[in-house]
């Protein structure tokens, strides 16, 4: 992934000790953890880009970021998630995934497992670890970049989705399969209707 992309920047943040922590948490080799994270991050980022393609989805995500994820340090969020702190919206990976993928969450977990060689349990656990980190990272970006409105957030994540799709690889391939709700091999307007404006909830948990 191009390091100019949001996914590339976040992946760079996670190199070294954070990836070692993830590999220990999952009980897998560091190299496998690195490959799995490299596939999972573009899947999460691209799905958020799909969700914010409609104004109501962008506003819902912006509300969630500002209410629950603003001002958080990525490393601290990762530490809290790995320590098992799931009692708050900031670290509730399962809840965040439910908003990102909706009914497609099992497909995302199974697809990531198949593509990376992880067990389904491990792929599910990895996505739950990464989801709060992704939210904290995006909250940082909109705060530091002055992009604290729904249209700019939607534009930023829409560009990221395009970058993920152009890059291809495991993450880009998974994104198309997971977000294609009607099974026609393409993500289009009918899929957005199926995903619905309620996918991200009210932004508050």
N, CA, C and O of each residue as an XYZ file, in Angstrom:
820
protein
N       0.849     -1.194      0.000
C       0.000      0.000      0.000
C       0.880      1.238      0.000
O       1.825      1.322      0.785
N       0.588      2.195     -0.863
C       1.310      3.449     -0.925
C       1.270      4.128      0.435
O       0.206      4.265      1.038
N       2.442      4.556      0.917
C       2.484      5.150      2.250
C       1.808      6.512      2.291
O       1.615      7.065      3.374
N       1.434      7.083      1.106
C       0.679      8.329      1.106
C      -0.768      8.085      1.499
O      -1.481      9.019      1.863
N      -1.203      6.834      1.428
C      -2.580      6.519      1.775
C      -2.744      6.459      3.289
O      -1.777      6.285      4.030
N      -3.993      6.608      3.730
C      -4.269      6.487      5.161
C      -3.883      5.100      5.669
O      -3.302      4.957      6.744
N      -4.215      4.091      4.880
C      -3.891      2.721      5.283
C      -2.394      2.536      5.440
O      -1.932      1.923      6.402
N      -1.638      3.071      4.489
C      -0.184      2.957      4.560
C       0.391      3.673      5.765
O       1.316      3.181      6.411
N      -0.166      4.844      6.062
C       0.311      5.592      7.225
C       0.036      4.837      8.523
O       0.896      4.758      9.400
N      -1.168      4.284      8.635
C      -1.492      3.543      9.853
C      -0.660      2.279      9.953
O      -0.201      1.918     11.038
N      -0.463      1.608      8.838
C       0.360      0.402      8.851
C       1.778      0.727      9.317
O       2.385     -0.047     10.058
N       2.303      1.873      8.882
C       3.633      2.290      9.320
C       3.667      2.526     10.828
O       4.653      2.199     11.488
N       2.583      3.098     11.375
C       2.498      3.331     12.822
C       2.546      2.024     13.606
O       3.030      1.984     14.737
N       2.046      0.969     12.998
C       1.914     -0.300     13.712
C       3.133     -1.208     13.571
O       3.170     -2.292     14.154
N       4.132     -0.770     12.799
C       5.319     -1.600     12.638
C       6.080     -1.714     13.954
O       5.989     -0.840     14.816
N       6.828     -2.799     14.094
C       7.656     -2.960     15.287
C       6.886     -3.520     16.466
O       6.215     -4.546     16.355
N       6.989     -2.837     17.594
C       6.404     -3.340     18.844
C       4.898     -3.591     18.757
O       4.434     -4.616     19.257
N       4.100     -2.683     18.131
C       2.661     -2.970     18.062
C       2.341     -4.277     17.339
O       1.488     -5.039     17.792
N       3.012     -4.540     16.231
C       2.774     -5.796     15.514
C       3.212     -6.989     16.346
O       2.575     -8.042     16.313
N       4.287     -6.828     17.085
C       4.727     -7.908     17.975
C       3.660     -8.189     19.035
O       3.397     -9.344     19.372
N       3.051     -7.125     19.553
C       1.990     -7.294     20.546
C       0.805     -8.053     19.948
O       0.241     -8.946     20.580
N       0.441     -7.684     18.730
C      -0.691     -8.347     18.072
C      -0.387     -9.816     17.842
O      -1.241    -10.673     18.071
N       0.825    -10.113     17.390
C       1.178    -11.508     17.117
C       1.151    -12.339     18.394
O       0.718    -13.492     18.377
N       1.611    -11.759     19.500
C       1.567    -12.476     20.775
C       0.128    -12.688     21.227
O      -0.222    -13.754     21.733
N      -0.699    -11.668     21.042
C      -2.090    -11.777     21.461
C      -2.807    -12.893     20.696
O      -3.612    -13.628     21.268
N      -2.513    -13.010     19.414
C      -3.158    -14.024     18.588
C      -2.467    -15.384     18.675
O      -3.039    -16.401     18.283
N      -1.241    -15.400     19.187
C      -0.492    -16.647     19.265
C      -0.020    -17.132     17.919
O       0.007    -18.336     17.662
N       0.360    -16.195     17.042
C       0.842    -16.545     15.704
C       2.202    -15.905     15.473
O       2.622    -15.030     16.229
N       2.886    -16.348     14.424
C       4.203    -15.811     14.106
C       4.089    -14.349     13.678
O       3.094    -13.957     13.069
N       5.118    -13.531     13.999
C       5.086    -12.119     13.612
C       4.881    -11.897     12.119
O       4.173    -10.971     11.722
N       5.494    -12.736     11.289
C       5.349    -12.560      9.842
C       3.906    -12.777      9.404
O       3.395    -12.049      8.552
N       3.249    -13.780      9.986
C       1.850    -14.013      9.639
C       0.965    -12.875     10.145
O       0.022    -12.464      9.469
N       1.278    -12.370     11.339
C       0.520    -11.243     11.878
C       0.671    -10.017     10.986
O      -0.298     -9.302     10.731
N       1.890     -9.779     10.515
C       2.124     -8.626      9.648
C       1.323     -8.738      8.357
O       0.726     -7.761      7.904
N       1.313     -9.919      7.771
C       0.552    -10.122      6.546
C      -0.940     -9.960      6.766
O      -1.642     -9.386      5.934
N      -1.418    -10.470      7.889
C      -2.854    -10.380      8.188
C      -3.272     -8.937      8.445
O      -4.331     -8.508      7.987
N      -2.449     -8.187      9.174
C      -2.755     -6.778      9.430
C      -2.744     -5.995      8.119
O      -3.576     -5.113      7.910
N      -1.796     -6.321      7.239
C      -1.707     -5.643      5.939
C      -2.933     -5.902      5.079
O      -3.265     -5.088      4.217
N      -3.605     -7.013      5.297
C      -4.840     -7.317      4.569
C      -6.060     -6.727      5.269
O      -6.992     -6.262      4.611
N      -6.056     -6.744      6.594
C      -7.230     -6.302      7.354
C      -7.414     -4.790      7.318
O      -8.545     -4.312      7.234
N      -6.331     -4.034      7.377
C      -6.457     -2.577      7.415
C      -7.125     -2.011      6.165
O      -8.053     -1.213      6.297
N      -6.696     -2.386      4.951
C      -7.399     -1.862      3.784
C      -8.848     -2.313      3.701
O      -9.694     -1.590      3.173
N      -9.141     -3.497      4.216
C     -10.528     -3.958      4.249
C     -11.367     -3.033      5.129
O     -12.460     -2.626      4.735
N     -10.864     -2.702      6.313
C     -11.588     -1.817      7.228
C     -11.708     -0.405      6.655
O     -12.785      0.191      6.682
N     -10.603      0.126      6.140
C     -10.621      1.477      5.587
C     -11.550      1.567      4.380
O     -12.325      2.515      4.248
N     -11.465      0.576      3.507
C     -12.300      0.597      2.318
C     -13.774      0.476      2.653
O     -14.612      1.116      2.018
N     -14.097     -0.341      3.647
C     -15.493     -0.480      4.070
C     -16.017      0.830      4.632
O     -17.164      1.194      4.375
N     -15.204      1.541      5.390
C     -15.615      2.852      5.891
C     -15.833      3.826      4.735
O     -16.742      4.655      4.776
N     -14.991      3.720      3.703
C     -15.188      4.561      2.532
C     -16.504      4.275      1.846
O     -17.169      5.194      1.368
N     -16.893      3.004      1.792
C     -18.191      2.647      1.218
C     -19.333      3.191      2.066
O     -20.315      3.713      1.538
N     -19.199      3.068      3.368
C     -20.268      3.491      4.279
C     -20.502      4.997      4.246
O     -21.623      5.461      4.452
N     -19.434      5.763      3.983
C     -19.561      7.221      4.007
C     -19.835      7.795      2.628
O     -19.771      9.011      2.443
N     -20.138      6.943      1.656
C     -20.463      7.430      0.312
C     -21.780      8.196      0.305
O     -22.004      9.038     -0.564
N     -22.651      7.909      1.267
C     -23.912      8.628      1.412
C     -23.786      9.619      2.572
O     -23.142      9.311      3.575
N     -24.397     10.815      2.446
C     -24.236     11.837      3.491
C     -24.614     11.363      4.886
O     -23.956     11.723      5.862
N     -25.683     10.546      4.991
C     -26.098     10.111      6.323
C     -25.074      9.168      6.945
O     -24.890      9.173      8.162
N     -24.413      8.368      6.132
C     -23.363      7.494      6.640
C     -22.156      8.276      7.092
O     -21.558      7.969      8.123
N     -21.786      9.306      6.312
C     -20.649     10.149      6.685
C     -20.925     10.893      7.980
O     -20.044     11.011      8.831
N     -22.156     11.401      8.136
C     -22.495     12.132      9.354
C     -22.499     11.210     10.570
O     -22.049     11.593     11.650
N     -23.009      9.995     10.388
C     -23.035      9.049     11.497
C     -21.626      8.703     11.958
O     -21.361      8.623     13.157
N     -20.717      8.496     10.995
C     -19.333      8.191     11.361
C     -18.686      9.390     12.033
O     -17.978      9.239     13.029
N     -18.924     10.589     11.492
C     -18.343     11.783     12.102
C     -18.806     11.931     13.547
O     -18.004     12.244     14.427
N     -20.097     11.709     13.796
C     -20.611     11.781     15.163
C     -19.903     10.783     16.069
O     -19.521     11.113     17.191
N     -19.730      9.553     15.569
C     -19.068      8.520     16.370
C     -17.628      8.905     16.669
O     -17.154      8.734     17.792
N     -16.930      9.426     15.661
C     -15.527      9.811     15.844
C     -15.410     10.937     16.870
O     -14.554     10.889     17.754
N     -16.262     11.940     16.754
C     -16.156     13.088     17.651
C     -16.608     12.760     19.066
O     -16.034     13.256     20.035
N     -17.634     11.927     19.185
C     -18.176     11.620     20.505
C     -17.372     10.569     21.262
O     -17.280     10.609     22.489
N     -16.789      9.624     20.516
C     -16.197      8.458     21.174
C     -14.705      8.261     20.953
O     -14.060      7.563     21.735
N     -14.140      8.857     19.910
C     -12.778      8.495     19.541
C     -11.822      9.676     19.423
O     -10.642      9.474     19.133
N     -12.285     10.881     19.634
C     -11.429     12.055     19.500
C     -10.384     12.144     20.597
O     -10.632     11.771     21.743
N      -9.210     12.644     20.227
C      -8.154     12.897     21.198
C      -7.481     11.671     21.771
O      -6.789     11.764     22.784
N      -7.671     10.517     21.138
C      -7.085      9.279     21.657
C      -5.765      8.969     20.965
O      -5.606      9.199     19.767
N      -4.828      8.446     21.736
C      -3.545      8.010     21.196
C      -3.673      6.581     20.680
O      -4.187      5.707     21.377
N      -3.203      6.349     19.458
C      -3.357      5.038     18.829
C      -2.715      3.944     19.674
O      -3.303      2.881     19.874
N      -1.512      4.204     20.165
C      -0.821      3.205     20.975
C      -1.572      2.864     22.243
O      -1.637      1.700     22.640
N      -2.143      3.884     22.884
C      -2.898      3.646     24.111
C      -4.163      2.843     23.834
O      -4.541      1.975     24.621
N      -4.820      3.138     22.703
C      -6.016      2.384     22.337
C      -5.659      0.921     22.106
O      -6.356      0.024     22.580
N      -4.572      0.684     21.378
C      -4.145     -0.695     21.122
C      -3.826     -1.409     22.425
O      -4.229     -2.556     22.620
N      -3.108     -0.741     23.317
C      -2.776     -1.347     24.611
C      -4.035     -1.717     25.382
O      -4.115     -2.794     25.971
N      -5.024     -0.818     25.377
C      -6.268     -1.071     26.113
C      -7.021     -2.251     25.527
O      -7.540     -3.091     26.262
N      -7.082     -2.315     24.193
C      -7.787     -3.421     23.536
C      -7.097     -4.744     23.834
O      -7.758     -5.736     24.142
N      -5.779     -4.762     23.744
C      -5.033     -6.001     23.991
C      -5.131     -6.429     25.451
O      -5.029     -7.613     25.771
N      -5.332     -5.447     26.332
C      -5.472     -5.760     27.760
C      -6.877     -6.245     28.104
O      -7.154     -6.611     29.247
N      -7.762     -6.245     27.105
C      -9.107     -6.750     27.323
C     -10.109     -5.713     27.762
O     -11.194     -6.062     28.228
N      -9.765     -4.415     27.621
C     -10.690     -3.349     28.019
C     -11.726     -3.143     26.920
O     -11.435     -2.532     25.892
N     -12.930     -3.651     27.138
C     -13.976     -3.550     26.115
C     -15.237     -2.872     26.647
O     -16.299     -2.967     26.032
N     -15.128     -2.203     27.766
C     -16.316     -1.640     28.381
C     -16.688     -0.254     27.906
O     -17.641      0.339     28.413
N     -15.946      0.277     26.933
C     -16.238      1.629     26.457
C     -16.315      1.636     24.939
O     -15.774      0.737     24.295
N     -16.980      2.638     24.350
C     -17.065      2.716     22.896
C     -15.697      2.811     22.226
O     -15.529      2.379     21.085
N     -14.715      3.379     22.942
C     -13.384      3.547     22.373
C     -12.693      2.213     22.080
O     -11.887      2.115     21.155
N     -13.014      1.198     22.868
C     -12.316     -0.084     22.741
C     -13.241     -1.235     22.364
O     -12.815     -2.390     22.353
N     -14.492     -0.939     22.057
C     -15.484     -1.973     21.752
C     -15.351     -2.407     20.295
O     -16.126     -1.991     19.434
N     -14.347     -3.255     20.035
C     -14.106     -3.695     18.663
C     -15.285     -4.399     18.043
O     -15.577     -4.196     16.864
N     -15.972     -5.227     18.813
C     -17.123     -5.957     18.273
C     -18.225     -4.994     17.860
O     -18.828     -5.158     16.799
N     -18.491     -4.002     18.681
C     -19.521     -3.028     18.355
C     -19.170     -2.205     17.128
O     -20.024     -1.937     16.283
N     -17.905     -1.805     17.037
C     -17.460     -1.020     15.886
C     -17.581     -1.844     14.602
O     -18.040     -1.341     13.577
N     -17.168     -3.100     14.664
C     -17.272     -3.960     13.478
C     -18.715     -4.127     13.042
O     -19.009     -4.159     11.847
N     -19.617     -4.235     14.010
C     -21.021     -4.357     13.670
C     -21.518     -3.162     12.888
O     -22.338     -3.306     11.981
N     -21.030     -1.985     13.232
C     -21.419     -0.777     12.515
C     -20.746     -0.712     11.136
O     -21.364     -0.276     10.165
N     -19.495     -1.140     11.052
C     -18.767     -1.049      9.783
C     -19.319     -2.032      8.751
O     -19.580     -1.657      7.608
N     -19.495     -3.285      9.158
C     -19.856     -4.333      8.202
C     -21.318     -4.739      8.237
O     -21.814     -5.331      7.279
N     -22.024     -4.429      9.330
C     -23.406     -4.867      9.431
C     -23.504     -6.385      9.294
O     -22.741     -7.128      9.912
N     -24.437     -6.823      8.491
C     -24.641     -8.254      8.295
C     -23.544     -8.936      7.516
O     -23.533    -10.161      7.402
N     -22.611     -8.154      6.973
C     -21.500     -8.735      6.213
C     -20.301     -9.081      7.087
O     -19.275     -9.532      6.578
N     -20.420     -8.871      8.409
C     -19.275     -9.137      9.276
C     -18.785    -10.577      9.201
O     -17.576    -10.787      9.095
N     -19.668    -11.594      9.250
C     -19.163    -12.970      9.122
C     -18.429    -13.204      7.809
O     -17.451    -13.950      7.761
N     -18.911    -12.558      6.730
C     -18.247    -12.720      5.438
C     -16.856    -12.082      5.471
O     -15.906    -12.616      4.898
N     -16.747    -10.933      6.148
C     -15.449    -10.273      6.271
C     -14.473    -11.142      7.057
O     -13.317    -11.296      6.664
N     -14.936    -11.705      8.158
C     -14.066    -12.531      9.004
C     -13.646    -13.799      8.273
O     -12.479    -14.188      8.320
N     -14.594    -14.447      7.596
C     -14.274    -15.683      6.876
C     -13.361    -15.403      5.692
O     -12.449    -16.179      5.410
N     -13.604    -14.296      4.998
C     -12.767    -13.953      3.851
C     -11.345    -13.641      4.260
O     -10.397    -14.059      3.595
N     -11.188    -12.906      5.358
C      -9.849    -12.591      5.849
C      -9.134    -13.863      6.274
O      -7.941    -14.022      6.014
N      -9.848    -14.761      6.919
C      -9.250    -16.029      7.350
C      -8.766    -16.825      6.142
O      -7.642    -17.326      6.131
N      -9.608    -16.938      5.140
C      -9.254    -17.726      3.964
C      -8.069    -17.130      3.229
O      -7.207    -17.856      2.735
N      -8.026    -15.800      3.159
C      -6.979    -15.132      2.387
C      -5.626    -15.128      3.094
O      -4.588    -15.064      2.437
N      -5.626    -15.197      4.421
C      -4.385    -15.049      5.175
C      -3.916    -16.328      5.847
O      -2.794    -16.391      6.350
N      -4.764    -17.347      5.861
C      -4.398    -18.578      6.537
C      -4.677    -18.568      8.023
O      -4.336    -19.521      8.723
N      -5.293    -17.505      8.517
C      -5.697    -17.468      9.923
C      -6.920    -18.354     10.127
O      -7.647    -18.651      9.179
N      -7.139    -18.768     11.356
C      -8.409    -19.387     11.682
C      -9.476    -18.289     11.687
O      -9.153    -17.107     11.807
N     -10.736    -18.678     11.557
C     -11.804    -17.686     11.593
C     -11.830    -16.972     12.935
O     -12.097    -15.771     12.994
N     -11.557    -17.695     14.006
C     -11.513    -17.073     15.331
C     -10.426    -16.009     15.392
O     -10.635    -14.925     15.939
N      -9.261    -16.325     14.828
C      -8.160    -15.362     14.838
C      -8.462    -14.153     13.958
O      -8.139    -13.024     14.327
N      -9.077    -14.379     12.800
C      -9.402    -13.246     11.934
C     -10.432    -12.341     12.597
O     -10.349    -11.117     12.494
N     -11.404    -12.946     13.278
C     -12.397    -12.164     14.005
C     -11.730    -11.357     15.112
O     -12.026    -10.177     15.301
N     -10.825    -12.008     15.840
C     -10.128    -11.327     16.929
C      -9.270    -10.185     16.391
O      -9.216     -9.112     16.991
N      -8.597    -10.414     15.259
C      -7.744     -9.380     14.684
C      -8.563     -8.157     14.276
O      -8.170     -7.026     14.560
N      -9.688     -8.376     13.619
C     -10.530     -7.253     13.211
C     -11.042     -6.483     14.428
O     -11.152     -5.258     14.387
N     -11.350     -7.190     15.495
C     -11.820     -6.525     16.718
C     -10.694     -5.725     17.378
O     -10.950     -4.702     18.013
N      -9.468     -6.180     17.232
C      -8.320     -5.432     17.746
C      -8.099     -4.165     16.922
O      -7.865     -3.089     17.471
N      -8.177     -4.306     15.604
C      -7.816     -3.200     14.715
C      -8.908     -2.143     14.584
O      -8.603     -0.971     14.363
N     -10.172     -2.533     14.717
C     -11.264     -1.571     14.489
C     -11.164     -0.333     15.382
O     -11.290      0.779     14.868
N     -10.943     -0.471     16.698
C     -10.806      0.735     17.530
C      -9.584      1.571     17.159
O      -9.611      2.797     17.264
N      -8.507      0.902     16.723
C      -7.296      1.619     16.327
C      -7.566      2.440     15.072
O      -7.139      3.591     14.977
N      -8.271      1.854     14.113
C      -8.632      2.569     12.884
C      -9.478      3.794     13.205
O      -9.254      4.870     12.651
N     -10.453      3.630     14.102
C     -11.318      4.761     14.456
C     -10.516      5.875     15.128
O     -10.719      7.049     14.819
N      -9.610      5.526     16.039
C      -8.787      6.535     16.702
C      -7.893      7.250     15.696
O      -7.697      8.462     15.784
N      -7.353      6.499     14.742
C      -6.477      7.078     13.729
C      -7.241      8.070     12.852
O      -6.755      9.172     12.594
N      -8.435      7.685     12.392
C      -9.222      8.586     11.547
C      -9.639      9.826     12.337
O      -9.643     10.935     11.803
N      -9.991      9.635     13.608
C     -10.343     10.788     14.449
C      -9.175     11.757     14.550
O      -9.372     12.972     14.508
N      -7.965     11.232     14.681
C      -6.774     12.077     14.714
C      -6.625     12.856     13.417
O      -6.326     14.050     13.430
N      -6.835     12.178     12.310
C      -6.652     12.806     11.008
C      -7.646     13.934     10.773
O      -7.263     14.997     10.285
N      -8.903     13.725     11.108
C      -9.877     14.786     10.853
C      -9.667     15.956     11.805
O      -9.976     17.101     11.475
N      -9.142     15.658     12.984
C      -8.870     16.730     13.943
C      -7.675     17.562     13.507
O      -7.722     18.792     13.545
N      -6.597     16.890     13.092
C      -5.375     17.599     12.724
C      -5.484     18.240     11.349
O      -4.812     19.235     11.073
N      -6.328     17.676     10.482
C      -6.421     18.195      9.122
C      -7.551     19.172      8.906
O      -7.764     19.621      7.780
N      -8.284     19.517      9.950
C      -9.382     20.447      9.805
C     -10.548     19.899      8.999
O     -11.307     20.662      8.401
N     -10.693     18.570      8.982
C     -11.726     17.938      8.168
C     -12.918     17.523      9.039
O     -13.470     16.435      8.874
N     -13.298     18.392      9.954
C     -14.343     18.038     10.909
C     -15.732     18.339     10.377
O     -16.548     18.946     11.070
N     -16.003     17.918      9.152
C     -17.379     17.964      8.662
C     -17.618     16.717      7.825
O     -16.682     16.100      7.316
N     -18.885     16.359      7.692
C     -19.229     15.070      7.101
C     -18.810     14.966      5.644
O     -18.358     13.908      5.205
N     -18.953     16.046      4.889
C     -18.622     15.963      3.462
C     -17.131     15.751      3.243
O     -16.736     14.983      2.366
N     -16.297     16.426      4.036
C     -14.854     16.241      3.899
C     -14.417     14.862      4.370
O     -13.519     14.253      3.788
N     -15.060     14.373      5.429
C     -14.762     13.022      5.891
C     -15.125     11.999      4.818
O     -14.355     11.078      4.544
N     -16.306     12.167      4.211
C     -16.715     11.262      3.147
C     -15.769     11.315      1.965
O     -15.450     10.285      1.370
N     -15.316     12.520      1.621
C     -14.373     12.656      0.502
C     -13.050     11.960      0.815
O     -12.503     11.244     -0.023
N     -12.539     12.178      2.035
C     -11.267     11.583      2.432
C     -11.334     10.054      2.391
O     -10.439      9.400      1.856
N     -12.397      9.499      2.958
C     -12.507      8.042      3.001
C     -12.894      7.466      1.642
O     -12.551      6.325      1.333
N     -13.605      8.246      0.830
C     -13.887      7.804     -0.530
C     -12.606      7.677     -1.345
O     -12.440      6.729     -2.113
N     -11.710      8.631     -1.174
C     -10.411      8.552     -1.853
C      -9.610      7.356     -1.355
O      -8.911      6.699     -2.125
N      -9.722      7.083     -0.057
C      -9.007      5.938      0.504
C      -9.546      4.633     -0.062
O      -8.777      3.723     -0.371
N     -10.865      4.539     -0.199
C     -11.455      3.340     -0.794
C     -10.951      3.147     -2.225
O     -10.633      2.029     -2.630
N     -10.880      4.234     -2.984
C     -10.375      4.152     -4.352
C      -8.928      3.677     -4.367
O      -8.535      2.880     -5.218
N      -8.126      4.183     -3.399
C      -6.723      3.767     -3.314
C      -6.613      2.283     -2.996
O      -5.782      1.580     -3.571
N      -7.456      1.806     -2.078
C      -7.465      0.390     -1.723
C      -7.832     -0.453     -2.938
O      -7.204     -1.478     -3.204
N      -8.849     -0.018     -3.673
C      -9.300     -0.764     -4.844
C      -8.238     -0.779     -5.934
O      -7.992     -1.811     -6.559
N      -7.611      0.369     -6.156
C      -6.556      0.449     -7.185
C      -5.373     -0.423     -6.820
O      -4.792     -1.090     -7.676
N      -5.019     -0.414     -5.536
C      -3.849     -1.175     -5.097
C      -4.071     -2.670     -5.268
O      -3.131     -3.421     -5.531
N      -5.321     -3.097     -5.117
C      -5.627     -4.523     -5.223
C      -5.079     -5.273     -4.025
O      -5.273     -4.851     -2.885
N      -4.402     -6.372     -4.272
C      -3.902     -7.184     -3.178
C      -5.034     -7.854     -2.425
O      -6.190     -7.822     -2.846
N      -4.681     -8.460     -1.309
C      -5.677     -9.201     -0.542
C      -6.775     -8.269     -0.035
O      -7.961     -8.579     -0.151
N      -6.374     -7.119      0.530
C      -7.356     -6.205      1.097
C      -8.341     -5.685      0.063
O      -9.545     -5.642      0.316
N      -7.832     -5.287     -1.109
C      -8.709     -4.783     -2.152
C      -9.646     -5.840     -2.674
O     -10.819     -5.563     -2.928
N      -9.146     -7.052     -2.839
C      -9.988     -8.156     -3.303
C     -11.071     -8.485     -2.282
O     -12.228     -8.705     -2.642
N     -10.693     -8.516     -1.016
C     -11.665     -8.802      0.039
C     -12.745     -7.741      0.108
O     -13.917     -8.047      0.324
N     -12.341     -6.482     -0.076
C     -13.308     -5.397      0.015
C     -14.445     -5.597     -0.976
O     -15.616     -5.459     -0.622
N     -14.100     -5.922     -2.215
C     -15.136     -6.128     -3.218
C     -16.060     -7.270     -2.866
O     -17.270     -7.177     -3.068
N     -15.504     -8.346     -2.344
C     -16.325     -9.513     -2.010
C     -17.232     -9.247     -0.820
O     -18.387     -9.674     -0.805
N     -16.711     -8.544      0.176
C     -17.478     -8.314      1.403
C     -18.578     -7.287      1.182
O     -19.695     -7.463      1.668
N     -18.276     -6.216      0.456
C     -19.223     -5.123      0.318
C     -20.174     -5.295     -0.855
O     -21.085     -4.485     -1.027
N     -19.983     -6.333     -1.669
C     -20.908     -6.613     -2.773
C     -22.088     -7.394     -2.224
O     -22.036     -8.620     -2.129
N     -23.153     -6.688     -1.863
C     -24.269     -7.308     -1.168
C     -25.192     -8.107     -2.073
O     -25.856     -9.041     -1.624
N     -25.233     -7.736     -3.367
C     -26.203     -8.413     -4.225
C     -25.574     -9.506     -5.079
O     -26.247    -10.111     -5.914
N     -24.266     -9.763     -4.868
C     -23.637    -10.901     -5.516
C     -23.368    -10.729     -6.993
O     -23.146    -11.713     -7.698
N     -23.384     -9.472     -7.486
C     -23.156     -9.297     -8.914
C     -21.699     -9.020     -9.242
O     -21.351     -8.779    -10.398
N     -20.844     -9.056     -8.218
C     -19.421     -8.847     -8.442
C     -19.000     -7.396     -8.445
O     -17.819     -7.096     -8.620
N     -19.938     -6.492     -8.256
C     -19.619     -5.066     -8.249
C     -20.254     -4.426     -7.026
O     -21.282     -4.883     -6.528
N     -19.626     -3.364     -6.553
C     -20.231     -2.597     -5.463
C     -20.883     -1.378     -6.086
O     -20.200     -0.542     -6.677
N     -22.197     -1.268     -5.962
C     -22.902     -0.176     -6.608
C     -24.032      0.357     -5.766
O     -24.097      0.119     -4.560
N     -24.941      1.099     -6.429
C     -26.025      1.764     -5.715
C     -26.926      0.777     -4.986
O     -27.383      1.046     -3.875
N     -27.180     -0.371     -5.617
C     -28.060     -1.340     -4.964
C     -27.443     -1.867     -3.677
O     -28.156     -2.186     -2.725
N     -26.112     -1.957     -3.648
C     -25.434     -2.409     -2.435
C     -25.537     -1.359     -1.338
O     -25.708     -1.698     -0.167
N     -25.433     -0.077     -1.712
C     -25.569      0.987     -0.729
C     -26.955      0.967     -0.107
O     -27.108      1.190      1.094
N     -27.973      0.696     -0.936
C     -29.332      0.620     -0.415
C     -29.441     -0.523      0.584
O     -30.068     -0.382      1.634
N     -28.830     -1.653      0.251
C     -28.880     -2.805      1.158
C     -28.132     -2.523      2.457
O     -28.570     -2.926      3.534
N     -26.998     -1.827      2.347
C     -26.246     -1.513      3.560
C     -27.047     -0.570      4.445
O     -27.087     -0.741      5.663
N     -27.681      0.419      3.839
C     -28.604      1.284      4.567
C     -27.919      2.315      5.428
O     -26.757      2.170      5.806
N     -28.655      3.350      5.726
C     -28.095      4.449      6.510
C     -27.897      4.074      7.967
O     -27.180      4.770      8.687
N     -28.518      2.986      8.420
C     -28.391      2.593      9.821
C     -27.164      1.781     10.122
O     -26.977      1.346     11.257
N     -26.309      1.563      9.122
C     -25.167      0.672      9.326
C     -24.256      1.167     10.430
O     -23.733      0.378     11.216
N     -24.065      2.493     10.487
C     -23.203      3.058     11.506
C     -23.978      3.488     12.743
O     -23.410      4.107     13.642
N     -25.239      3.176     12.800
C     -26.026      3.514     13.973
C     -26.109      5.016     14.162
O     -26.030      5.783     13.203
N     -26.265      5.416     15.386
C     -26.378      6.840     15.697
C     -25.025      7.471     15.925
O     -24.912      8.686     16.088
N     -23.994      6.636     15.937
C     -22.671      7.154     16.275
C     -22.404      7.121     17.758
O     -21.299      7.439     18.196
N     -23.391      6.743     18.536
C     -23.211      6.703     19.993
C     -23.552      5.309     20.471
O     -24.490      4.679     19.983
N     -22.777      4.834     21.435
C     -23.025      3.526     21.988
C     -23.132      3.628     23.490
O     -23.343      2.620     24.165
